[in-house]
């Protein structure tokens, strides 16, 4: 089968489209393996949908599914336009709901599902954490040492609260976020929904306006905004290569 490798500000994905919906958990583990496969944070499969431009199936690198992925949504939109599966302004179905996206060259802007604050009263390790769902659940704190992300603490919190874990910091340049992701089970170079959750907490606490630049570990610059109860998320997307792949 033909596949494409995409990078979206530090997150990388393998994508292809199919007419068939099925469980591809095993394929995701195989193809995302960085030693014996193509190597990626996730697998995205585009399948037809009767109402929307298409539907996606999203798998983490460990074969688990996820309701939503911010950077994945932007890579997916770019792929869909490139292969004639959707127009430049599109809507597609995820497990978190319908996502809108707009492609303008390499710049892709997507609308995330409306954020939901699940808990504002979590205290762990002497830090104040909020739990927010921006398509998938995230823990966010502004109290951690940003330059020393405690991965063991993040891993423990990930399993205790079944959520991704983010530490964030605000500077004169904008918002800085580091994320430990479920399914990858380590820190990643970027996480769209993680950045969105940190932005939403800062916005609710009046630490940021409704628009900001955001900087993940990859060092790239992305743009977040909030209007009409929806977070918008924009940044560059790169098609790295296309190839054929033989499934085992």
Secondary structure by P-SEA (a helix, b strand, c coil): cbbbbbbcccccbbbbbccccccaaaaaaaaacccccccccbbbbbbbbccccbbbbbbccccccccccaaaaaaaaaaaaaacccccccccccccccccccccccbbbbbcccccccccccccccbbbbbbbccbbbbbbccccccccaaaaaaaaaaaccbbbbbbccccccbbbbbbcccccccccccaaaaaaaaaaaaaacccccbbbbbccccbbbbbbccccbbbbbbbbbbcbbbbbbcc
